[in-house]
Amino acid sequence: MSKLGCIRLIAALSTGLFAGSLFAQTSSDDQTTASAHPPVESSGVNAEDAVQASNGGREQKLQYAAALDGTGLISMDKTRPTHLLLGAAVAGGWDSNPDNLGNGASSRVYTLSPYFGIQASTPKTQYLLQYQPTITGYSSSIYSQETMNVASAAIVGTVNERWIWDFRARGSYGQDSLRLLAPQQSVAVGEVPGNNSGSASYLPNAGTVTYANGDLDIHYRKSERDSLEFHVANSFSHFTGLSENSGVATTGRFGYGRELSSSLGVIAYGQSSYINGSIDCASFGGGIGLKWQAGERTSLSLSGGPQFDTSACGNQLEFSYNAAFSTRLSYKSQIYLLASRQPTASYLGPQLWQLSVSGGYQRRITSIGTVSLDLGYAGSDTLATVGSYRGTYFDCIYGHPLGHGFSATYSYRGYVGDWDGNKFTRNLALLSLTWTPGVGRVFQ
């Protein structure tokens, strides 16, 4: 794409967005203030789940889903009427290393990301469907135009007072390295949008990637304090640039929970995991955990236990865990922390165990502007046919609303990766113009 063509593209879309905004429903000043914020980023077996801690009480807590356009979280509120979600974003800036090489050449970069979604509800079921492609172009002729397509579905249902179920699915197709350029995804950490290992981590030269995963949670309230929980997750990944290019991972978990108080609950569970691809093996184990709603805006979820790998995995005794914490520090600021070590996480290729840690801070720095800082790490073990992977990402993003659903976002993103000894560094500086009236929110 030539420089002149990119300028024409941005000018044409900006004109279209302005015209479209004249027909969009204009939010009040308070709504604009609440919904205008910088994007935050997500993907993987555990990466795309909403990591939401239960309040431990008898009343079902409001659930959230990540907005694919990067604007934060969307509440799965049964009182919301059926409506379409539309938007678009154009961005331009600088990419230090588009090919993820040890000494790659930099280039100006341009992106276009239209957004489509629909949210619907009935008295017992809430639905959210979303789709967003990201199309890139570079000023340098040595880089070609690339596309990443992402789609997601979230369905929350209440059968009766005892039975509740929650289904989440996400799929992507395209160049995996575009994950760093696309509108940043998020997961729900309590009521805070957070980044996890799938937010920006990617395989540098894996070719065209097809990835899909789905999660189903079923919760049965056995009595006033006791409950049973069932969780199953399945993922598929295919990489055209890898010798071991396909993998399927399945995880099942069954648990018994008990509420010790209105804010504190404990759980004991057993789980099994299976991976088919570069190796075919299984892992079995169990553990204990707790869920603590320390206040109206503070949540903590911890779980962990031993995991026994079968002989095909090397007869290893491992320890798996999940941790999620979020809190509203004040009206203007909030933080989150995430950590996990789980088997059969396949979105970073055919690996066996994956470790991820991330954290972030979000703050309103003006009456309407918001800044976010995020830092994360993802790593995987070495298999016989696939090398280990290590990746560290960080970002600083400032979002400022312009009115009528428009916002300007200034972002700096960095990534340091090491794939089987091949190290690379990538830095991005982007200026984005986004039109997404009333989609997601950073501060709930």
C-alpha positions as CSV (number, residue, x, y, z in Angstrom):
1,M,0.0,0.0,0.0
2,S,1.5,3.4,-1.0
3,K,1.8,6.3,1.3
4,L,-0.7,8.3,-0.8
5,G,-3.2,5.4,-0.8
6,C,-3.0,5.0,3.0
7,I,-3.6,8.8,3.4
8,R,-6.7,8.5,1.1
9,L,-7.9,5.5,3.1
10,I,-7.6,7.2,6.4
11,A,-9.3,10.4,5.1
12,A,-12.2,8.5,3.5
13,L,-12.9,6.4,6.6
14,S,-12.7,9.4,8.9
15,T,-15.2,11.2,6.7
16,G,-17.5,8.1,6.8
17,L,-17.2,7.8,10.5
18,F,-18.1,11.4,11.0
19,A,-21.1,11.0,8.8
20,G,-22.1,7.9,10.6
21,S,-21.9,9.5,14.0
22,L,-24.5,12.1,13.0
23,F,-27.0,9.2,12.8
24,A,-25.8,7.4,16.0
25,Q,-27.5,7.9,19.3
26,T,-25.5,10.4,21.2
27,S,-24.7,9.6,24.8
28,S,-24.9,12.0,27.6
29,D,-21.8,13.7,29.0
30,D,-21.6,11.2,31.8
31,Q,-21.9,8.2,29.5
32,T,-19.2,9.6,27.2
33,T,-16.9,10.2,30.2
34,A,-17.4,6.6,31.4
35,S,-17.1,4.8,28.1
36,A,-14.1,6.7,26.6
37,H,-10.9,5.0,27.5
38,P,-7.8,3.4,26.1
39,P,-8.0,-0.1,24.7
40,V,-6.7,-3.0,26.6
41,E,-5.8,-6.4,25.3
42,S,-6.5,-11.5,25.0
43,S,-6.5,-15.5,23.7
44,G,-5.9,-19.1,24.6
45,V,-7.4,-22.0,26.5
46,N,-7.4,-19.9,29.7
47,A,-6.6,-16.7,28.1
48,E,-10.1,-15.8,26.8
49,D,-12.1,-16.9,29.8
50,A,-13.6,-14.1,31.9
51,V,-11.6,-14.4,35.1
52,Q,-14.4,-13.2,37.4
53,A,-14.4,-14.0,41.1
54,S,-17.8,-14.9,42.7
55,N,-19.2,-12.8,45.4
56,G,-19.9,-15.8,47.4
57,G,-23.4,-14.7,48.1
58,R,-26.8,-16.1,47.1
59,E,-27.4,-13.6,44.4
60,Q,-25.9,-14.1,41.0
61,K,-23.1,-11.6,40.3
62,L,-23.3,-9.5,37.1
63,Q,-21.1,-11.1,34.4
64,Y,-18.9,-9.2,31.9
65,A,-17.4,-10.0,28.5
66,A,-14.5,-8.5,26.7
67,A,-15.2,-6.0,23.9
68,L,-13.3,-7.0,20.8
69,D,-12.8,-3.4,19.8
70,G,-10.5,-2.9,22.8
71,T,-12.7,-0.5,24.7
72,G,-12.9,-2.6,27.9
73,L,-15.8,-4.7,29.3
74,I,-19.4,-5.2,28.2
75,S,-21.9,-6.1,31.0
76,M,-24.1,-9.1,30.3
77,D,-27.1,-7.4,31.8
78,K,-30.5,-9.1,31.2
79,T,-32.2,-5.7,31.4
80,R,-30.5,-4.4,28.2
81,P,-32.6,-4.5,25.1
82,T,-31.4,-6.1,21.8
83,H,-29.1,-3.8,19.9
84,L,-26.4,-3.7,17.3
85,L,-22.8,-2.8,18.2
86,L,-20.9,-1.0,15.4
87,G,-17.6,0.8,15.2
88,A,-14.3,1.3,13.4
89,A,-10.8,2.3,14.1
90,V,-8.0,3.7,11.9
91,A,-4.4,4.0,13.2
92,G,-1.1,5.1,11.9
93,G,2.4,5.0,13.4
94,W,5.7,3.3,13.5
95,D,6.7,-0.4,13.7
96,S,10.3,-1.1,14.5
97,N,10.4,-4.8,13.4
98,P,7.4,-6.0,11.4
99,D,9.2,-9.3,10.5
100,N,10.2,-10.1,14.1
101,L,13.9,-10.5,13.1
102,G,17.0,-10.0,15.2
103,N,17.8,-6.9,13.1
104,G,14.6,-6.2,11.2
105,A,14.0,-2.9,9.3
106,S,11.4,-0.4,10.6
107,S,8.5,1.0,8.7
108,R,5.5,3.3,9.0
109,V,2.4,1.2,9.5
110,Y,-1.4,1.8,9.0
111,T,-4.3,-0.3,10.3
112,L,-8.0,-0.4,9.7
113,S,-10.3,-2.3,12.1
114,P,-14.1,-2.3,11.5
115,Y,-16.2,-3.7,14.4
116,F,-19.5,-5.5,14.3
117,G,-21.6,-7.0,17.2
118,I,-25.0,-7.8,18.5
119,Q,-26.2,-8.0,22.1
120,A,-29.5,-9.6,23.0
121,S,-31.3,-10.9,26.1
122,T,-34.3,-12.8,27.3
123,P,-35.5,-13.2,30.9
124,K,-33.2,-16.2,31.3
125,T,-30.4,-15.8,28.7
126,Q,-28.0,-13.1,27.6
127,Y,-26.1,-13.2,24.3
128,L,-23.2,-11.3,22.9
129,L,-21.7,-11.9,19.4
130,Q,-18.7,-9.9,18.0
131,Y,-16.4,-9.8,15.0
132,Q,-13.5,-7.6,14.2
133,P,-10.8,-7.8,11.4
134,T,-7.6,-5.9,11.5
135,I,-6.1,-5.0,8.1
136,T,-2.5,-3.6,8.0
137,G,-0.4,-1.8,5.4
138,Y,3.2,-0.6,5.4
139,S,4.9,2.3,3.7
140,S,7.9,0.1,2.9
141,S,7.5,-2.2,-0.1
142,I,9.3,-5.0,1.5
143,Y,6.3,-5.7,3.8
144,S,3.0,-6.9,2.4
145,Q,-0.6,-6.2,3.6
146,E,-1.8,-8.7,6.2
147,T,-5.1,-9.4,8.0
148,M,-6.2,-10.9,11.3
149,N,-9.8,-11.9,11.9
150,V,-11.2,-12.3,15.4
151,A,-14.7,-13.4,16.4
152,S,-16.2,-14.2,19.8
153,A,-19.4,-15.4,21.5
154,A,-20.6,-15.1,25.1
155,I,-23.9,-16.7,26.3
156,V,-25.0,-16.6,30.0
157,G,-28.1,-18.6,31.0
158,T,-30.1,-19.2,34.1
159,V,-32.3,-22.3,34.1
160,N,-33.7,-21.7,37.5
161,E,-32.6,-20.7,41.0
162,R,-30.2,-23.7,41.2
163,W,-28.8,-24.0,37.7
164,I,-26.6,-21.4,35.9
165,W,-24.4,-21.9,32.9
166,D,-21.9,-19.8,31.0
167,F,-20.5,-20.4,27.5
168,R,-17.6,-18.5,25.9
169,A,-16.0,-19.0,22.5
170,R,-13.4,-17.2,20.5
171,G,-11.7,-17.8,17.2
172,S,-9.0,-16.1,15.1
173,Y,-7.5,-16.5,11.6
174,G,-4.6,-14.6,10.1
175,Q,-1.0,-13.6,10.8
176,D,-0.4,-14.2,14.5
177,S,2.1,-11.3,14.7
178,L,-0.8,-8.8,14.1
179,R,-2.0,-9.5,17.6
180,L,0.4,-6.8,18.8
181,L,-1.0,-4.3,16.2
182,A,-4.7,-5.1,16.6
183,P,-7.0,-3.3,19.1
184,Q,-6.0,-4.8,22.4
185,Q,-8.3,-7.4,23.9
186,S,-9.1,-7.9,27.6
187,V,-10.4,-10.4,30.1
188,A,-12.7,-9.5,33.1
189,V,-10.7,-9.6,36.3
190,G,-13.6,-9.0,38.7
191,E,-14.9,-5.7,37.3
192,V,-11.6,-4.6,35.9
193,P,-10.5,-5.2,32.3
194,G,-7.1,-6.8,32.4
195,N,-4.5,-8.2,30.0
196,N,-3.3,-11.8,30.2
197,S,-0.6,-13.8,28.4
198,G,-2.7,-13.9,25.2
199,S,-3.1,-10.2,25.0
200,A,0.0,-9.6,22.9
201,S,2.1,-12.8,23.1
202,Y,2.6,-14.4,19.7
203,L,4.8,-16.7,17.7
204,P,7.0,-14.5,15.5
205,N,7.0,-16.4,12.2
206,A,4.3,-19.1,12.6
207,G,2.7,-18.2,9.2
208,T,-1.1,-18.1,9.0
209,V,-2.7,-19.2,12.3
210,T,-6.1,-20.7,12.9
211,Y,-7.1,-20.8,16.5
212,A,-10.4,-21.6,18.2
213,N,-11.4,-22.4,21.7
214,G,-14.6,-22.8,23.7
215,D,-15.4,-23.0,27.4
216,L,-18.5,-24.2,29.2
217,D,-19.2,-23.6,32.9
218,I,-22.2,-25.2,34.7
219,H,-23.0,-24.2,38.3
220,Y,-25.5,-26.1,40.4
221,R,-26.5,-24.7,43.8
222,K,-27.0,-27.8,46.0
223,S,-28.1,-25.9,49.1
224,E,-27.9,-22.5,50.7
225,R,-24.1,-22.8,51.1
226,D,-23.0,-25.8,48.9
227,S,-22.6,-25.9,45.2
228,L,-21.2,-28.1,42.4
229,E,-19.2,-26.8,39.5
230,F,-18.4,-28.3,36.1
231,H,-16.0,-26.8,33.6
232,V,-14.8,-28.1,30.2
233,A,-12.6,-26.3,27.6
234,N,-11.4,-27.3,24.2
235,S,-9.0,-25.6,21.8
236,F,-7.6,-26.1,18.3
237,S,-4.6,-24.4,16.8
238,H,-3.0,-24.7,13.4
239,F,0.2,-22.9,12.2
240,T,1.2,-23.1,8.6
241,G,4.8,-22.0,9.4
242,L,5.6,-24.8,11.9
243,S,6.7,-28.4,11.3
244,E,4.3,-29.5,14.1
245,N,1.5,-27.4,12.9
246,S,-1.6,-28.6,14.6
247,G,-2.8,-29.3,18.1
248,V,-5.9,-30.0,20.1
249,A,-6.2,-29.4,23.9
250,T,-9.0,-30.4,26.2
251,T,-9.4,-29.7,29.9
252,G,-12.2,-30.9,32.2
253,R,-12.7,-29.9,35.9
254,F,-15.3,-30.9,38.5
255,G,-15.5,-29.1,41.8
256,Y,-17.4,-28.9,45.1
257,G,-17.8,-25.4,46.6
258,R,-18.9,-24.2,50.0
259,E,-19.7,-20.6,51.1
260,L,-18.1,-19.9,54.5
261,S,-19.7,-16.4,54.6
262,S,-21.4,-13.9,52.3
263,S,-17.9,-12.8,51.0
264,L,-15.8,-15.9,51.2
265,G,-16.1,-19.3,49.5
266,V,-13.8,-22.4,49.2
267,I,-13.6,-25.1,46.5
268,A,-12.0,-28.5,46.1
269,Y,-11.7,-29.9,42.5
270,G,-10.3,-32.6,40.3
271,Q,-9.2,-31.9,36.8
272,S,-7.7,-33.7,33.7
273,S,-6.1,-32.4,30.6
274,Y,-5.3,-34.0,27.2
275,I,-3.1,-32.7,24.4
276,N,-3.0,-34.2,20.9
277,G,-0.5,-32.9,18.3
278,S,3.3,-32.9,18.6
279,I,2.8,-35.4,21.4
280,D,-0.3,-37.2,22.7
281,C,-0.4,-37.3,26.5
282,A,-2.6,-36.6,29.5
283,S,-2.4,-35.0,32.9
284,F,-4.5,-35.6,36.0
285,G,-4.7,-33.8,39.3
286,G,-6.7,-31.7,41.7
287,G,-6.5,-28.9,44.1
288,I,-8.2,-26.5,46.4
289,G,-9.1,-22.8,46.1
290,L,-10.9,-19.8,47.5
291,K,-12.9,-16.9,46.2
292,W,-13.0,-13.7,48.3
293,Q,-15.1,-10.6,47.6
294,A,-13.3,-8.3,50.0
295,G,-15.5,-5.4,49.1
296,E,-17.9,-4.1,46.5
297,R,-15.0,-3.4,44.1
298,T,-12.3,-5.9,45.3
299,S,-12.1,-9.6,44.4
300,L,-9.5,-12.4,44.8
301,S,-9.5,-15.9,43.3
302,L,-6.9,-18.5,44.1
303,S,-6.6,-22.2,43.2
304,G,-3.9,-24.7,42.8
305,G,-2.8,-28.3,43.3
306,P,-0.6,-31.2,42.0
307,Q,-0.8,-32.5,38.5
308,F,0.5,-35.9,37.3
309,D,1.6,-36.3,33.7
310,T,1.4,-39.6,32.0
311,S,4.5,-41.4,30.5
312,A,4.0,-39.8,27.1
313,C,4.5,-36.4,28.9
314,G,7.6,-37.6,30.8
315,N,6.0,-38.9,34.0
316,Q,6.4,-35.5,35.6
317,L,4.8,-34.3,38.9
318,E,3.9,-30.7,38.3
319,F,1.9,-28.0,40.1
320,S,-0.8,-26.0,38.4
321,Y,-2.4,-22.8,39.7
322,N,-4.6,-19.8,38.8
323,A,-4.7,-16.5,40.6
324,A,-6.7,-13.3,39.9
325,F,-6.9,-10.1,41.9
326,S,-8.5,-6.7,41.1
327,T,-9.5,-3.7,43.2
328,R,-10.8,-0.2,42.7
329,L,-8.2,2.0,44.5
330,S,-10.4,5.1,44.2
331,Y,-12.9,6.6,41.9
332,K,-10.1,7.5,39.5
333,S,-7.8,4.4,39.6
334,Q,-7.9,0.6,39.7
335,I,-5.4,-2.3,39.4
336,Y,-5.4,-6.0,38.5
337,L,-3.0,-9.0,38.8
338,L,-3.1,-12.3,37.0
339,A,-1.0,-15.5,37.2
340,S,-1.4,-19.0,36.0
341,R,0.5,-22.2,35.2
342,Q,-1.6,-24.7,33.3
343,P,-1.1,-27.7,31.1
344,T,-2.3,-28.0,27.5
345,A,-2.4,-24.3,26.6
346,S,-2.0,-24.4,22.9
347,Y,-2.4,-20.9,21.5
348,L,1.4,-20.3,21.6
349,G,1.9,-23.5,19.6
350,P,2.1,-27.2,20.5
351,Q,3.5,-26.9,24.1
352,L,2.7,-28.8,27.2
353,W,2.9,-26.4,30.2
354,Q,2.5,-22.6,30.0
355,L,3.3,-20.0,32.6
356,S,1.9,-16.5,32.4
357,V,2.0,-13.4,34.7
358,S,0.5,-10.0,34.1
359,G,-0.6,-6.9,35.9
360,G,-1.8,-3.4,35.1
361,Y,-2.9,0.0,36.4
362,Q,-5.6,2.2,35.0
363,R,-6.3,5.8,36.0
364,R,-8.5,8.8,35.0
365,I,-6.0,11.6,34.6
366,T,-8.4,14.2,33.5
367,S,-12.2,14.6,33.8
368,I,-12.6,12.4,30.6
369,G,-9.1,11.0,29.7
370,T,-7.8,7.6,30.9
371,V,-4.3,6.1,30.9
372,S,-3.4,2.5,31.3
373,L,-0.1,0.7,32.0
374,D,0.3,-3.1,31.5
375,L,3.2,-5.6,31.8
376,G,3.1,-9.3,31.2
377,Y,5.2,-12.4,30.6
378,A,4.3,-15.7,28.9
379,G,6.5,-18.8,28.7
380,S,6.2,-22.5,27.7
381,D,8.2,-25.7,28.2
382,T,10.3,-27.4,25.5
383,L,9.0,-30.5,23.8
384,A,11.0,-33.0,21.8
385,T,9.9,-31.4,18.5
386,V,9.2,-27.8,19.5
387,G,11.5,-25.3,21.2
388,S,10.6,-23.3,24.3
389,Y,9.1,-19.8,24.1
390,R,9.5,-16.7,26.2
391,G,7.8,-13.4,25.7
392,T,7.5,-10.1,27.7
393,Y,5.2,-7.3,26.6
394,F,4.4,-3.8,28.0
395,D,2.3,-0.9,26.9
396,C,1.3,2.6,27.9
397,I,-2.0,3.9,26.4
398,Y,-3.8,7.1,26.7
399,G,-7.4,7.6,25.5
400,H,-9.2,10.9,25.1
401,P,-12.9,11.1,24.0
402,L,-13.7,13.6,21.2
403,G,-17.5,13.4,21.4
404,H,-20.2,11.8,19.3
405,G,-18.7,8.3,19.9
406,F,-15.2,9.3,18.7
407,S,-12.0,9.0,20.7
408,A,-8.3,9.4,20.1
409,T,-5.8,6.9,21.5
410,Y,-2.1,7.3,21.8
411,S,-0.2,4.1,22.5
412,Y,3.3,2.7,22.9
413,R,3.7,-1.1,22.9
414,G,6.8,-3.1,23.3
415,Y,7.6,-6.8,23.0
416,V,10.7,-8.9,23.7
417,G,10.6,-12.5,22.5
418,D,12.8,-15.6,22.5
419,W,11.6,-18.6,20.5
420,D,14.0,-21.6,20.8
421,G,17.0,-19.3,21.1
422,N,15.9,-16.8,18.3
423,K,15.6,-13.5,20.1
424,F,13.8,-10.4,18.8
425,T,12.5,-7.1,20.0
426,R,9.6,-5.1,18.6
427,N,8.3,-1.6,19.4
428,L,5.2,0.2,18.2
429,A,4.0,3.8,18.4
430,L,0.4,4.4,17.2
431,L,-2.1,7.1,17.0
432,S,-5.7,5.8,16.6
433,L,-9.0,7.4,15.8
434,T,-11.9,5.2,17.0
435,W,-15.6,5.4,16.6
436,T,-17.4,3.0,19.0
437,P,-20.4,4.7,20.6
438,G,-21.4,2.9,23.9
439,V,-19.6,-0.4,23.5
440,G,-17.2,-1.3,26.3
441,R,-16.1,0.5,29.5
442,V,-12.9,0.5,31.5
443,F,-14.5,1.8,34.8
444,Q,-17.7,0.0,35.6
